[in-house]
Amino acid sequence: MKIAILGYGLQGQSVYEYYKNQDNQITICDKDNIQDLPDGVESQIGDTYLNRLNRFDLIFRSPGIHPYDIVKANDPEILSKVTTSTNEFFKLCPSKNIIGVTGTKGKGTTSTLIAKMLEACGLNVHIGGNIGIPPLDLLRNNIDSKDWIVLELANFQLIDLKYSPHIATCLMVEPEHLDWHSDVDEYYQAKTQLFRNQKEEDIAIYYAKNENSQRIATTSPGKHIPFYQIPGALVAGSHIVIDGIPIVRINEIKLLGKHNWQNVCAAVTVVWQIKKDAEAISSVIREFSGLPFRIELRKEVNGIKYFDDSFASNPAATIAAIEAIKGSKILIIGGKDRGLDLNQLVNVIQRSNEDIKKVILIGQAADRIASDFKQVGYTNFEIVDSSSMDEIVTKASQLAEDGDNVVLSPGFPSFDMFKNFEDRGVKFNEAIDKL
């Protein structure tokens, strides 16, 4: 079979490894000049990498490539040959006990909580998707028909998803990735793909306080269960509660910030549909402190705490960090400008003026943020016109005093200055280590 792999990032490489020994003729197509292509593999590199795809029997789209771009370079009929590693995983997976998690933020944290809770309940669990292991790589783990699989799925994987999991979960959804989607409706429609192909015996879980989440999840023909509202898990007084059973005290939750209460409630609601083991679930909530680059207290130097929230790539995530980290802050924001509305972020920063000693603006978005600040009369900011994280952190440390918090919570993607959010976070951490 003639196979084209469009994009040779982690998921493209995963597709190659899975299909390379099956008498397939594989061609790797990528816009960038790849230095480490496998020996003997054909390639189609450069601006025309999406051209002439009709000659292939099967075409694997990597998440970052929009289906429209494939059609534009070929014809609408080409989509009948296009699949993804996520679609193939659903088709090939020996277990149908699949849990899918989507939303604008909190997907990785919620997915990890679910996996850890299920493990604490004594079940065999595999986790991957947009977090950690690419879907097809999970098939190497000898998945049994009774195992559970947790997939974190972003809009990039969902836009052409042809399958739905047994339990689909939608967290808070807000406008995002508008530089990739044609409009916000397409973004919302991509999320609905997680639910559309469910059956009546399947379960759709959603955040009750978010209209977008509810509208997306209720496209499912399955059973609808809200969280943050009965019958799902919710905050009741000083506890997280489900079915009237207290699961954990709020002050025992190790994750920082009230936004993480949503993630905890989502995870509890999912796991409760599988196994009602309050003690096992509670133990995970009391122990799990979060994933790297998510409001992570990285280090304390000279009485100054440094928080790495590099994963925050939209304004809502930065607002969550501002609210989660108590005390005086030097806030570092900015990055690649995708044109998202900044009004709420600007207003939150203006209202938090007593807590935010200075805002350091970086990256492509710095000038637009500065302009929006000036329009509301906020002047407590400074632009650092440098792509060096060492210089940015040095400036922040000079502005900070004993007892302050330096917070990298950019609110924008990293691609104008760094490879990805991990690269941005690692360089932030390395800069702290040099202080």
C-alpha positions in Angstrom: 0.0 0.0 0.0 1.2 3.5 -0.8 1.1 5.6 2.3 1.8 9.4 2.6 2.6 10.8 6.1 1.9 14.5 6.2 4.1 16.1 8.8 7.0 14.3 10.5 6.6 15.4 14.1 5.9 13.0 17.0 2.7 11.6 15.6 4.1 11.4 12.0 7.1 9.4 13.4 4.7 7.2 15.3 2.8 6.4 12.1 6.0 5.6 10.3 7.1 3.2 13.0 3.8 1.4 13.0 3.5 0.9 9.3 7.1 0.6 8.1 7.3 -3.2 8.3 4.0 -4.1 6.7 5.0 -4.1 3.0 4.0 -0.5 2.6 5.6 2.1 0.4 5.9 5.2 2.6 6.5 8.8 1.6 7.1 11.5 4.2 5.7 14.9 3.2 6.8 17.9 5.3 7.1 21.6 4.7 10.3 21.7 6.6 13.6 20.2 5.6 14.0 17.2 7.9 17.5 16.2 8.7 16.8 12.7 10.2 14.5 11.1 7.7 14.7 7.3 7.8 17.1 5.7 5.3 15.6 4.8 2.0 12.2 6.5 2.6 10.8 8.7 -0.2 10.1 12.3 0.7 8.2 15.3 -0.6 9.7 18.3 1.1 9.0 22.1 0.8 6.1 24.4 0.0 4.6 21.8 -2.4 4.6 19.0 0.2 0.8 18.6 0.0 0.6 18.4 -3.8 -0.2 15.3 -5.9 -1.5 13.3 -3.0 -4.0 11.3 -5.2 -1.3 8.8 -6.1 -1.4 7.4 -2.5 -3.8 4.8 -1.1 -3.8 6.1 2.4 -2.8 9.6 3.7 -2.0 10.3 7.4 -2.7 13.9 8.5 -0.6 15.1 11.4 -2.5 17.2 13.9 -1.1 20.6 12.8 -2.2 20.3 9.2 -5.7 21.5 8.5 -7.8 19.3 6.3 -8.7 22.4 4.2 -5.1 22.8 3.3 -5.0 19.2 1.9 -8.2 19.9 -0.1 -6.8 23.2 -1.4 -3.7 21.6 -2.7 -5.7 18.7 -4.3 -9.5 18.3 -4.5 -12.4 17.6 -2.1 -12.4 13.9 -3.0 -8.9 13.6 -1.5 -10.4 13.5 2.0 -11.7 10.0 1.4 -8.1 8.8 1.7 -7.2 11.0 4.7 -7.0 9.5 8.1 -5.1 10.2 11.4 -3.2 8.2 14.0 -6.1 8.9 16.4 -8.7 7.5 13.9 -6.5 4.4 13.3 -6.1 3.9 17.1 -9.8 3.8 17.6 -10.2 1.3 14.8 -7.4 -1.0 15.9 -7.5 -0.8 19.7 -8.3 -4.2 21.3 -10.3 -2.4 24.1 -13.3 -0.3 23.7 -12.9 1.1 27.2 -11.7 4.4 25.9 -12.1 7.7 27.7 -11.7 10.9 25.7 -11.0 14.3 27.3 -11.2 17.6 25.5 -11.7 21.3 26.4 -9.8 24.6 26.0 -7.7 24.1 29.1 -7.2 21.4 31.8 -7.2 18.5 29.4 -3.7 17.2 30.4 -4.4 17.6 34.1 -7.8 16.0 34.0 -6.6 13.1 31.8 -3.7 12.4 34.2 -6.0 12.5 37.2 -8.4 10.1 35.6 -5.6 7.7 34.7 -4.1 7.8 38.2 -7.5 7.4 39.9 -8.3 4.3 37.7 -4.9 2.8 38.6 -5.6 3.5 42.3 -8.8 1.6 41.8 -6.8 -1.4 40.7 -7.4 -1.1 36.9 -4.9 -1.4 34.1 -4.7 2.0 32.4 -2.9 3.5 29.3 -2.8 7.3 28.7 -1.8 9.2 25.6 -3.0 11.2 22.7 -2.2 14.8 22.8 -0.3 14.2 26.0 2.7 11.9 26.3 2.5 8.9 24.0 1.1 9.2 20.5 -2.0 7.0 20.0 -0.5 4.4 17.8 2.4 3.9 20.1 0.0 2.8 22.8 -0.7 -0.3 20.7 2.8 -1.5 21.6 1.7 -1.8 25.2 -0.2 -5.1 24.8 -3.5 -3.5 25.5 -6.0 -6.1 26.9 -9.7 -6.0 26.1 -10.4 -5.2 29.7 -7.9 -2.3 30.0 -8.9 1.3 30.1 -7.4 4.0 27.8 -7.4 7.7 28.5 -6.9 10.0 25.5 -6.3 13.7 25.7 -7.7 15.1 22.5 -7.3 18.6 21.2 -9.2 20.3 18.3 -6.4 19.4 15.9 -7.1 15.7 16.4 -10.8 16.1 16.7 -11.7 18.0 13.5 -11.9 14.9 11.4 -12.4 12.2 14.1 -14.6 9.4 12.8 -15.1 7.6 16.1 -16.2 8.5 19.6 -15.0 7.0 22.9 -17.2 5.1 25.4 -16.8 8.0 27.9 -16.3 11.5 26.3 -15.6 14.5 28.6 -15.8 18.2 27.7 -14.2 20.7 30.1 -14.6 24.5 29.8 -14.5 25.6 26.2 -13.7 29.2 25.1 -12.5 30.6 21.8 -9.1 29.4 20.9 -6.8 28.5 18.0 -8.5 31.0 15.7 -5.3 31.3 13.7 -5.8 27.7 12.6 -9.6 27.5 12.3 -11.6 29.4 9.8 -13.8 30.8 12.6 -14.8 30.0 16.2 -17.7 27.9 15.1 -15.3 25.5 13.3 -13.4 25.3 16.6 -16.5 24.4 18.5 -17.6 21.9 15.8 -14.2 20.1 16.0 -14.9 19.5 19.7 -18.3 18.0 19.0 -16.6 15.2 17.0 -15.7 13.6 20.3 -19.4 13.1 21.0 -21.2 12.8 17.7 -20.5 9.1 17.1 -21.3 7.9 20.5 -24.0 5.2 21.0 -26.9 5.3 23.4 -25.0 3.1 25.9 -22.1 5.6 25.9 -21.6 8.5 28.4 -21.1 12.2 27.7 -19.7 14.3 30.6 -19.6 18.1 30.5 -18.9 21.2 32.6 -22.3 22.4 33.8 -21.2 26.0 34.2 -20.1 26.5 30.6 -22.7 26.8 27.8 -20.2 25.8 25.1 -19.3 22.6 27.0 -22.9 21.7 27.5 -23.8 22.4 23.8 -20.9 20.4 22.5 -21.4 17.4 24.8 -25.2 17.1 24.3 -24.7 16.4 20.6 -24.1 12.9 21.9 -26.9 10.3 21.7 -25.6 8.8 24.9 -26.2 9.5 28.6 -25.5 13.1 29.5 -23.9 13.8 32.9 -22.8 17.3 34.1 -20.1 17.9 36.6 -20.1 20.8 39.0 -23.7 19.9 39.3 -25.7 16.9 40.5 -25.5 14.0 39.5 -21.8 14.7 38.8 -19.1 15.7 41.3 -19.4 19.3 42.6 -18.1 21.6 45.3 -20.4 21.4 48.3 -19.2 23.5 51.3 -15.7 22.4 52.2 -15.7 19.2 50.1 -15.8 17.7 46.6 -18.9 15.5 46.7 -20.6 13.0 44.4 -23.8 11.0 45.1 -23.8 12.7 48.5 -20.5 11.1 49.4 -17.6 13.5 50.4 -14.6 12.6 48.4 -12.0 15.1 49.6 -11.7 18.4 51.5 -11.0 21.4 49.3 -8.0 22.3 51.4 -6.5 18.8 50.7 -6.4 19.4 46.9 -2.7 19.7 46.1 -3.3 21.4 42.7 -3.1 25.2 42.9 -6.1 27.3 41.9 -9.9 27.1 41.9 -9.8 26.3 38.2 -8.4 22.9 39.2 -11.5 22.2 41.2 -13.2 21.9 37.8 -10.6 19.4 36.7 -10.9 17.4 39.9 -14.7 17.3 39.6 -14.5 16.2 36.0 -12.1 13.4 36.8 -14.1 12.2 39.8 -17.3 12.2 37.7 -15.6 10.1 35.0 -14.1 7.5 37.3 -17.3 7.2 39.3 -19.0 5.8 36.2 -16.5 3.0 36.3 -15.7 2.3 39.9 -17.1 4.0 43.0 -14.0 3.8 45.2 -14.0 7.1 47.2 -10.8 6.2 49.1 -8.7 5.4 46.1 -10.0 8.5 44.2 -9.3 10.7 47.3 -5.8 9.5 47.7 -4.9 10.6 44.2 -6.4 14.1 44.7 -4.4 14.5 47.9 -1.1 13.5 46.2 -1.2 14.8 42.7 0.5 18.3 42.5 0.2 18.8 38.7 2.1 18.4 35.4 5.2 20.2 34.4 4.8 23.8 33.1 1.3 24.1 34.7 1.6 26.7 37.5 4.6 24.8 38.7 6.6 26.2 41.6 10.0 25.7 40.1 12.4 27.2 42.6 12.9 29.8 45.4 15.9 32.0 45.1 16.7 34.7 47.6 13.2 34.6 49.0 11.6 35.0 45.5 9.4 32.1 44.2 9.5 31.3 40.5 6.5 29.7 38.9 6.6 28.1 35.5 3.2 28.2 33.8 4.6 28.0 30.2 1.7 25.8 29.1 -0.7 28.8 29.5 -1.2 29.7 25.8 -4.4 31.7 26.1 -5.6 34.6 28.2 -8.0 32.5 30.3 -5.1 30.3 31.5 -3.1 33.3 32.6 -6.1 34.6 34.5 -6.3 31.3 36.3 -2.6 31.6 37.2 -3.1 35.1 38.5 -5.9 33.9 40.7 -4.2 30.8 41.9 -0.9 32.3 43.0 -1.4 34.5 46.0 0.8 37.5 47.0 2.7 40.0 45.0 3.7 39.1 41.5 6.0 40.0 38.7 4.0 38.7 35.7 5.7 37.7 32.4 3.2 37.5 29.5 3.3 37.6 25.7 4.2 35.4 22.7 2.7 34.8 19.3 -0.3 36.9 18.7 -3.3 35.0 17.4 -5.7 37.9 17.7 -7.7 36.6 20.7 -9.7 39.1 22.7 -7.6 40.5 25.6 -10.2 42.6 27.3 -10.8 40.2 30.2 -7.1 39.6 30.8 -6.4 43.3 30.8 -9.3 44.0 33.2 -8.1 41.3 35.6 -4.6 42.7 35.6 -5.8 46.2 36.2 -8.0 45.0 39.1 -5.1 43.0 40.5 -2.8 46.1 40.5 -2.0 45.8 44.2 -0.9 42.2 43.8 0.9 42.6 40.4 3.9 44.8 41.0 4.9 44.8 37.3 4.0 43.1 34.0 6.8 42.2 31.7 5.7 42.0 28.1 7.5 39.7 25.6 7.3 38.4 22.1 5.2 39.4 19.1 2.1 40.3 21.1 3.9 42.8 23.4 2.9 45.9 21.5 -0.8 44.9 21.2 -0.9 44.1 24.9 0.8 47.5 25.7 -1.7 49.3 23.5 -4.7 47.6 25.3 -3.1 48.5 28.7 -2.8 52.2 27.7 -6.4 52.3 26.6 -7.6 51.5 30.1 -4.9 53.7 31.7 -2.8 50.8 33.0 0.9 51.8 33.0 2.6 49.3 35.3 4.2 47.3 32.5 7.5 47.1 30.7 8.4 45.6 27.3 11.5 43.4 27.2 12.5 43.4 23.5 14.6 40.2 23.7 14.2 36.6 22.7 16.6 35.6 25.4 14.9 34.0 28.4 18.0 34.7 30.4 17.5 38.4 29.9 13.8 38.2 30.6 14.3 36.3 33.9 17.2 38.6 34.9 14.9 41.6 34.4 12.1 40.0 36.4 14.5 39.1 39.3 15.8 42.7 39.4 12.2 43.9 39.8 11.3 41.3 42.5 12.0 41.5 46.2 12.0 39.0 49.1 8.5 37.5 49.3 7.5 38.2 45.7 6.5 35.7 43.0 7.9 35.7 39.5 5.3 34.1 37.3 5.8 33.0 33.7 2.2 32.6 32.4 2.4 33.9 28.9 -1.2 33.7 27.7 0.1 33.2 24.2 1.7 30.4 22.1 5.4 30.2 22.1 6.2 29.8 18.4 7.4 33.3 17.8 10.4 32.8 20.2 10.6 29.1 21.1 10.0 25.7 19.5 7.0 25.0 21.8 5.7 25.5 25.3 8.1 22.9 26.7 11.1 24.6 25.1 9.9 27.9 26.6 9.4 26.4 30.0 12.8 24.6 30.0 14.6 27.8 29.1 12.8 29.6 31.8 13.9 27.0 34.3 17.4 27.0 33.0 17.5 30.8 33.4 16.3 30.5 37.0 19.1 28.0 37.7 21.6 30.6 36.6 20.5 33.2 39.2 
